[in-house]
Amino acid sequence: MIGYDLTGRTALVLGADAHAAAEVGALVDAGATVTVAAVRRQGLGEQQDTCAIVDDLAARGLVRVVDVSDADPSAFDVVVRPRGRRDAPLRSGPGRVTLVGGGPGDPGLLTLAGRAAIETADVVVADRLAPLAALRWAPEHAEVIDVGKIPGGRSTGQDEINRLLVDHAKAGKHVVRFKGGDSFVFGRGGEEAIACAGAGVEVTVVPGVSSSIAGPALAGVPVTHRGLVQGFTVVSGHVPPGHESSTLDYAALARLGTTIVVLMGVRTLPAICAELVRHGLTPTTPVTVVADASLPSQVRVRGTLETIDERLRTAQVGPPAIAVIGAVADLGGLP
């Protein structure tokens, strides 16, 4: 996105709101070591004015956040000040919403239709796992709204997100709902489409490359393989086996004979592995976990149902990550 390699270079971004997140994402993609200078909110003491997207990047160790008073621009190789917004052009007619799946994280894996939607957006409602550098494609008048959901941290409720989409569209704007992966694979895109349609707002869906397939592929792991496995099953690991909200039949999963792909399951993976063993999978069943798929920080950890938890803790792997369980997990041909 930046256009050249910044590996080994230091970069400072002056600002930490949703618009700054676009520049931060582009610099991270280019390999820079990024520091974000945040201002303090008046009247809130030590609280810094950072959006949830930047908070998430900092929690994952991808950027460092400092107070603007502690940032010396002369100490950095690259200094970026996010562009200011221009006035929106006058529009007539009804607004609309486009649900854009952004793929696993690399802006290059976003579809052409997804890019075209962002380039014509008046408002972009963005998740933390969307390819942030792609936000730079938005027009200068576009408003970027951060609605990132951080596990155990800051979060925007789904009802509020639905309201934002409907209200901005009814004001005559083209609203792009921008998220990672595919909007309809554990992305609540269906809920958003229903909310918009119920309010009389036109909705278009731009599918994205699902991380359930792309994440393993980027680590050289095929989810199917001729002569080895004839299907794959994608499940949510958001809650562990036995949780009152879980609807998964782990006994059936263990019997299916397909590759099992677990999304949102870093925290619950030990319980999931134990449950699959309890229902018949051998403890030596291969497991591969891919974290930060498609980003410069991508990590792959290999193990088995009985060893993967310890290996993840040793490697200090956190979300977002995809787990692949089954014979194909041993086929990864990439480093």
SULKA-V266083 format. One record per residue. N is the residue number from 1. PHI is phi in radians with two decimals (999 if undefined). Layout:
((N PHI) (N PHI))
//
This chain:
((1 999) (2 -1.24) (3 1.88) (4 -2.69) (5 -1.47) (6 -1.95) (7 -1.01) (8 1.48) (9 -1.68) (10 -1.76) (11 -2.37) (12 -2.06) (13 -1.91) (14 -1.57) (15 2.44) (16 -2.42) (17 -1.56) (18 -1.12) (19 -1.21) (20 -1.14) (21 -1.03) (22 -1.10) (23 -1.20) (24 -1.05) (25 -1.07) (26 -1.13) (27 -1.20) (28 -1.08) (29 -1.06) (30 -1.43) (31 1.61) (32 -1.29) (33 -1.56) (34 -1.86) (35 -2.02) (36 -1.93) (37 -1.68) (38 -1.86) (39 -1.60) (40 -1.64) (41 -1.28) (42 -1.09) (43 1.45) (44 -2.04) (45 1.07) (46 -1.56) (47 -1.26) (48 -1.59) (49 -1.52) (50 -2.01) (51 -1.45) (52 -1.10) (53 -1.07) (54 -1.19) (55 -0.98) (56 -1.15) (57 -1.07) (58 -1.18) (59 -1.11) (60 -1.49) (61 1.34) (62 -1.53) (63 -2.48) (64 -2.04) (65 -1.92) (66 -2.28) (67 -1.27) (68 -1.01) (69 -1.24) (70 -1.75) (71 -1.84) (72 -1.76) (73 -0.96) (74 -1.19) (75 -1.54) (76 -2.03) (77 -1.27) (78 -2.31) (79 -2.18) (80 -2.16) (81 -1.93) (82 -0.96) (83 -1.14) (84 -1.41) (85 -1.47) (86 -1.70) (87 -1.15) (88 -1.24) (89 -1.21) (90 -1.26) (91 -2.21) (92 -2.17) (93 1.63) (94 -1.27) (95 -1.47) (96 -2.70) (97 -2.15) (98 -2.06) (99 -1.56) (100 -1.95) (101 -1.48) (102 -1.60) (103 1.43) (104 -1.29) (105 2.60) (106 -1.32) (107 -1.00) (108 -1.17) (109 -1.70) (110 -1.38) (111 -1.26) (112 -1.07) (113 -1.15) (114 -1.13) (115 -1.11) (116 -1.07) (117 -1.14) (118 -1.12) (119 -1.18) (120 -1.99) (121 -1.39) (122 -1.67) (123 -2.41) (124 -2.09) (125 -1.79) (126 -1.96) (127 -1.57) (128 -1.23) (129 -1.72) (130 -1.18) (131 -1.16) (132 -1.09) (133 -1.06) (134 -1.18) (135 -1.11) (136 -1.22) (137 -1.38) (138 -1.17) (139 -1.04) (140 -1.13) (141 -1.48) (142 -1.18) (143 -1.60) (144 -1.84) (145 -1.98) (146 -1.51) (147 -2.19) (148 -1.07) (149 -1.92) (150 -1.66) (151 -0.96) (152 1.30) (153 -2.33) (154 -1.07) (155 -2.74) (156 -1.83) (157 -1.13) (158 -1.12) (159 -1.07) (160 -1.20) (161 -1.10) (162 -1.03) (163 -1.09) (164 -1.05) (165 -1.07) (166 -1.18) (167 -1.11) (168 -1.20) (169 -1.15) (170 -1.19) (171 -1.49) (172 1.56) (173 -1.79) (174 -1.55) (175 -1.87) (176 -1.83) (177 -1.59) (178 -2.04) (179 -2.50) (180 -1.32) (181 1.13) (182 -1.96) (183 -1.07) (184 -1.79) (185 -1.96) (186 0.97) (187 -1.96) (188 1.08) (189 -1.10) (190 -1.08) (191 -1.09) (192 -1.21) (193 -1.12) (194 -1.14) (195 -1.09) (196 -1.19) (197 -1.08) (198 -1.15) (199 -1.63) (200 1.39) (201 -1.74) (202 -1.15) (203 -2.21) (204 -2.10) (205 -1.93) (206 -1.94) (207 -1.07) (208 -2.07) (209 -1.26) (210 -1.24) (211 -1.12) (212 -1.12) (213 -1.79) (214 -1.18) (215 -1.00) (216 -1.03) (217 -1.05) (218 -1.16) (219 -1.74) (220 1.42) (221 -1.85) (222 -1.41) (223 -1.39) (224 -2.27) (225 -2.71) (226 -1.01) (227 1.43) (228 -2.14) (229 -2.65) (230 -1.90) (231 -3.01) (232 -2.48) (233 -2.15) (234 -1.81) (235 -2.26) (236 -1.59) (237 -1.79) (238 -1.02) (239 -2.20) (240 -1.37) (241 -0.98) (242 1.52) (243 -1.16) (244 -1.07) (245 -1.59) (246 -1.40) (247 -1.97) (248 -1.42) (249 -1.76) (250 -1.21) (251 -1.11) (252 -1.17) (253 -1.03) (254 -1.16) (255 -1.58) (256 -1.09) (257 1.37) (258 -1.81) (259 -1.13) (260 -1.88) (261 -1.92) (262 -1.94) (263 -1.77) (264 0.99) (265 -2.18) (266 -1.05) (267 -1.21) (268 -1.71) (269 -1.02) (270 -1.00) (271 -1.18) (272 -1.14) (273 -1.06) (274 -1.09) (275 -1.19) (276 -1.16) (277 -1.12) (278 -1.06) (279 -1.77) (280 2.11) (281 -1.24) (282 -1.26) (283 -1.03) (284 -1.57) (285 -1.01) (286 -1.13) (287 -2.38) (288 -2.15) (289 -2.02) (290 -2.03) (291 -1.90) (292 0.92) (293 -0.97) (294 1.42) (295 -1.66) (296 -1.01) (297 -1.56) (298 -0.97) (299 -2.33) (300 -2.10) (301 -2.16) (302 -1.97) (303 -2.98) (304 -2.29) (305 -1.00) (306 -1.62) (307 -2.03) (308 -1.12) (309 -1.08) (310 -1.11) (311 -1.21) (312 -1.16) (313 -1.17) (314 -1.11) (315 -1.43) (316 0.96) (317 -1.48) (318 -2.20) (319 -1.21) (320 -1.45) (321 -2.63) (322 -2.09) (323 -1.86) (324 -2.04) (325 -2.06) (326 2.43) (327 -1.03) (328 -1.13) (329 -1.10) (330 -1.59) (331 -1.67) (332 -0.89) (333 -1.72) (334 -1.91) (335 -1.24))
//
